[in-house]
Amino acid sequence: MPQTVLVTGATGYIAKHIVAGLLNRGYHVVGSARSASSHAQIRDAVTPVLDDTSDLDTRLRTVALDLGSDEGWTAAMQGVDVLMHTASPFPLEQPKDPQEVIRPAVDGALRALRAAHAAGIKRVIFTSSTVAVATGDLKPGKTAFDEEDWSDVNHSEATPYAQSKTLAEQAAWDFVKSDAPEMELTVINPGFVLGAPLDGNYGTSIKVIERILAAKDPMLPKFGFSSVDVRDIAEMHIRALDTPESIGERIIGVNRFMWFSEMAKAIAEEYPERKISTREAPNFIVRILALFDPAIRTIVPSLGKEHRASNAKAQSMLGIEFRDMRTATKETARYLVDNNLA
């Protein structure tokens, strides 16, 4: 009988790619969303990329779960073999009160793990982020952050989002160590995720491409991320299930670092008729603009800093061959334009 995987936050950008990949590998999927009425949205998003759509409403179910409530978690875990916890808030503009992001991330992670443990589920794949690895200063002698590194939640670059992902991942490892040592936990730490969404309900990273397409900024800040194609991140989650060596491991999912200006240049090549801004702004101008734009204010502490993260473990342990990021950027923009979303 096929294994059943509960994917939390199944309406999410990454999660829908994971759901599609699991179904194509023969798994049954229970997707959680804030409302069970989201089933049609999830089903319609994944259907075009499925190898086999027969009996889909048997192989794919949706349950209503809230990270902030205990209601429904016990029932949702029944008949489930694997938990993939992908749900976590990712705001474009950081809240004034960091706890608005931190509390639901930490509490939601622990709620999912406790429910899985109570149901006897051993295998857990947990979606964290490179911001739980690479926020802060690189240790002397290192050229890139790796899985041994943990972000400093008190660092000036640590946004509430970075704090939330770091503290939620630490809470997951601590829970397994102290309360559920039999649990087989693997953590995937994606970088900045790009690539065509499966529907119009996508993540904050895609909104960055929206902003570039709209030429909202006459010049771009000297800012960037270690980036990755969404399909590679979905594949990492699924391959981890078949890789016993991944149990007890964090695995960074990135291809390479990209500046915003490089993303813009790739998009400008794809859409030369659009007036895409590709010039980089001096840092002092960005700091002035940040006084009036909360989205810009978030990145000021990281201006000009190239935080590279290593993908060596993803390649060696999971056999991932990462997709080209300029192509992923262009495909993201193409999806937005073709669907009249930008």
C-alpha positions in Angstrom: 0.0 0.0 0.0 1.4 3.5 -0.9 2.7 5.6 1.9 0.7 8.6 2.9 2.4 12.0 3.5 0.8 14.9 5.3 2.1 18.1 3.8 1.3 21.1 6.0 0.6 24.5 4.3 -0.3 22.7 1.1 -1.5 25.8 -0.6 2.0 27.3 -0.5 4.3 27.9 -3.4 6.9 25.2 -2.5 4.3 22.9 -1.0 2.3 22.5 -4.2 5.4 21.5 -6.1 6.1 19.0 -3.3 2.5 17.6 -3.5 2.8 17.2 -7.3 6.2 15.4 -6.9 4.9 13.0 -4.2 1.8 12.1 -6.3 4.1 11.5 -9.3 6.2 9.1 -7.2 3.2 7.1 -6.1 2.6 8.5 -2.6 -0.8 9.4 -1.3 -1.0 13.0 0.0 -3.0 14.7 2.7 -2.6 18.4 2.3 -3.4 20.8 5.2 -4.8 24.3 4.6 -6.7 26.8 6.7 -9.9 25.6 5.1 -10.8 22.2 3.6 -12.4 24.2 0.7 -8.8 24.8 -0.6 -8.9 21.2 -1.9 -10.0 22.4 -5.4 -7.3 25.0 -5.5 -4.6 22.5 -4.7 -6.0 19.8 -7.0 -6.3 22.3 -9.9 -2.8 23.6 -9.4 -1.1 20.2 -9.4 -3.2 18.4 -12.0 -1.4 19.9 -15.1 2.0 18.5 -14.0 0.8 15.0 -12.9 1.8 12.0 -14.9 -1.5 10.2 -13.9 -4.6 12.1 -12.9 -6.8 9.0 -12.4 -8.3 8.4 -8.9 -6.9 11.8 -7.8 -9.5 12.5 -5.2 -8.5 9.3 -3.5 -4.8 9.9 -3.7 -5.1 13.6 -2.7 -7.1 14.8 0.3 -7.2 18.2 2.1 -7.8 18.8 5.8 -8.4 22.0 7.6 -5.5 22.8 10.1 -4.4 26.0 11.7 -0.9 26.4 13.1 -2.4 28.4 16.0 -5.0 25.9 17.1 -4.9 22.3 18.3 -8.2 21.5 16.6 -8.1 18.8 13.9 -4.5 17.7 14.3 -5.1 14.4 15.9 -7.6 13.3 13.3 -5.4 14.6 10.5 -2.5 12.3 11.5 -4.6 9.2 11.3 -3.3 6.9 8.6 -0.3 9.1 7.9 3.2 7.7 7.5 5.3 10.8 7.0 5.0 14.4 8.1 6.3 17.1 5.8 6.0 20.4 7.6 6.3 23.2 5.1 3.9 25.8 6.6 5.4 29.0 7.9 4.7 32.7 7.4 7.1 34.7 5.1 6.2 38.4 5.1 7.5 40.8 2.4 7.3 43.6 5.0 8.5 42.7 8.5 6.1 43.3 11.3 6.8 45.9 14.0 6.3 43.1 16.6 8.6 40.2 15.8 6.4 37.9 17.8 3.7 38.2 15.1 6.0 36.0 12.9 8.0 34.1 15.5 5.1 32.8 17.6 3.1 31.1 14.9 6.3 29.6 13.3 7.6 28.1 16.6 4.2 27.1 18.0 3.1 25.7 14.6 6.2 23.6 14.3 5.8 22.1 17.7 2.1 21.6 17.3 2.7 19.5 14.1 5.6 17.5 15.7 3.6 16.8 18.8 0.6 15.6 16.8 2.8 13.4 14.7 4.6 11.9 17.7 1.3 11.2 19.4 0.1 9.4 16.3 3.3 7.3 16.1 4.7 8.9 13.0 8.5 8.6 12.9 9.6 10.2 9.7 9.5 13.9 9.4 10.8 16.3 6.7 10.9 19.9 8.0 11.2 22.9 5.8 13.4 25.6 7.3 15.5 28.2 5.4 19.0 29.4 4.7 18.1 32.4 6.9 18.3 29.9 9.8 21.9 29.2 8.6 23.4 32.3 7.1 22.1 35.3 9.0 25.1 37.0 10.6 28.9 36.9 10.2 30.8 34.1 8.4 33.2 32.3 10.7 36.9 33.1 10.0 38.5 30.9 7.4 35.2 29.9 5.7 34.1 31.0 2.3 30.5 30.0 2.5 27.9 29.1 5.2 27.2 25.4 5.6 24.9 23.1 7.7 27.2 23.5 10.8 26.3 27.2 11.0 23.3 28.7 12.8 22.0 32.2 12.4 22.5 34.7 15.2 19.0 35.9 16.0 20.4 38.9 17.8 22.4 40.1 14.8 21.5 43.4 13.1 20.6 41.5 9.9 18.2 39.1 11.7 14.7 40.1 10.5 11.7 38.8 12.4 11.4 36.2 9.6 15.0 35.1 10.0 14.4 34.9 13.8 11.2 32.9 13.2 12.8 30.3 10.9 15.9 29.9 13.2 13.9 29.5 16.4 11.3 27.2 14.8 14.0 24.9 13.4 15.9 24.9 16.8 12.6 24.0 18.5 12.1 21.1 16.1 15.6 19.7 16.8 15.1 20.2 20.6 11.7 18.5 20.6 13.1 15.4 18.8 16.1 15.3 21.1 14.2 15.6 24.4 10.7 14.3 23.7 10.8 12.1 20.6 14.3 10.5 20.1 12.8 7.8 17.9 11.7 10.4 15.3 13.7 10.5 12.1 14.0 14.2 11.3 15.5 15.8 8.2 15.6 19.5 7.7 15.7 21.2 4.3 17.0 24.7 4.3 16.0 26.4 1.0 17.5 29.7 -0.2 15.6 32.3 -2.1 13.1 30.3 -4.2 12.3 31.1 -7.8 10.7 29.3 -10.7 7.2 29.2 -12.2 4.5 28.7 -9.7 1.8 26.1 -10.2 -1.0 28.7 -9.8 -1.5 32.3 -8.8 -1.2 31.7 -5.1 2.5 32.0 -4.7 5.1 33.2 -2.2 6.8 36.4 -1.3 9.9 35.6 -3.3 7.8 35.8 -6.5 6.6 39.2 -5.4 10.2 40.4 -5.8 10.1 39.5 -9.5 6.7 41.3 -9.7 8.4 44.4 -8.3 11.2 44.1 -10.8 8.8 43.6 -13.7 6.8 46.7 -12.6 10.0 48.7 -12.5 8.8 50.0 -9.2 12.4 51.0 -8.2 14.3 53.3 -10.6 17.5 51.7 -9.3 18.0 48.4 -7.5 19.7 48.0 -4.1 23.0 46.1 -3.9 21.2 43.1 -2.3 20.7 39.5 -3.1 20.2 35.9 -2.0 21.6 32.5 -2.4 18.9 31.3 -4.7 17.4 28.0 -5.9 14.7 26.7 -8.3 11.5 25.6 -6.6 11.6 22.3 -8.4 14.9 21.4 -6.9 13.6 22.2 -3.4 10.6 20.0 -4.0 12.9 17.2 -5.2 15.1 17.5 -2.1 12.1 16.9 0.1 11.1 13.8 -1.8 14.6 12.3 -2.2 15.2 12.7 1.5 12.4 10.2 2.1 14.5 7.6 0.2 17.8 8.6 1.7 18.4 7.1 5.2 21.6 9.1 5.4 19.6 12.3 5.5 18.0 11.4 8.9 19.3 13.7 11.6 20.7 16.1 9.0 20.2 19.7 7.9 20.6 20.1 4.1 20.9 23.5 2.4 19.1 23.9 -0.9 20.7 26.6 -3.0 22.3 26.9 -6.4 24.2 30.2 -6.1 24.1 33.7 -4.9 22.2 36.2 -7.2 22.1 40.0 -6.8 18.8 41.7 -7.6 20.5 43.5 -10.5 21.4 40.1 -12.0 17.8 39.0 -11.7 16.7 42.2 -13.4 19.1 41.8 -16.2 17.8 38.3 -16.9 14.3 39.6 -17.0 15.3 42.5 -19.2 16.7 40.0 -21.7 13.4 38.2 -21.8 11.3 41.4 -22.1 13.4 44.0 -23.8 10.2 46.0 -24.6 9.7 46.6 -20.9 11.7 49.3 -19.1 13.2 47.0 -16.6 15.5 48.8 -14.2 18.9 47.1 -13.9 21.1 49.8 -12.4 22.3 49.4 -8.8 21.7 52.3 -6.4 24.4 53.6 -4.1 23.8 52.3 -0.6 23.2 55.8 0.8 20.3 56.3 -1.6 18.7 53.0 -0.5 19.0 54.1 3.1 17.1 57.3 2.3 14.4 55.4 0.4 14.1 53.0 3.3 12.8 55.8 5.5 9.6 55.8 3.3 9.3 52.1 2.2 9.1 49.3 4.8 10.0 46.6 2.2 13.3 48.4 1.5 13.9 49.1 5.2 14.1 45.3 5.8 17.2 44.9 3.6 19.3 47.9 4.8 21.5 45.9 7.3 22.5 43.5 4.5 23.3 46.0 1.7 26.3 44.9 -0.3 26.8 41.7 1.6 27.2 38.5 -0.4 26.1 35.7 1.9 27.0 32.5 0.1 25.8 29.1 1.2 27.2 25.7 0.3 25.2 23.1 -1.6 27.8 20.4 -1.3 25.7 18.2 1.0 22.6 18.4 -1.3 24.7 17.3 -4.2 26.6 14.5 -2.5 23.8 13.1 -0.2 20.7 13.6 -2.3 22.3 13.7 -5.8 20.7 17.1 -6.7 21.9 18.8 -9.9 20.7 22.3 -9.4 18.9 24.1 -12.3 20.3 27.3 -13.8 19.1 30.4 -11.8 18.9 32.8 -14.7 16.6 30.4 -16.4 14.5 30.1 -13.2 14.3 33.8 -13.0 13.1 34.1 -16.6 10.6 31.4 -16.1 9.2 33.1 -13.0 8.8 36.4 -15.0 7.2 34.5 -17.9 4.6 32.9 -15.7 3.6 36.3 -14.3 3.5 38.0 -17.7 1.6 35.2 -19.4 -1.0 35.1 -16.7 -1.4 38.9 -16.6 -0.1 39.0 -13.0 2.6 41.6 -13.8 
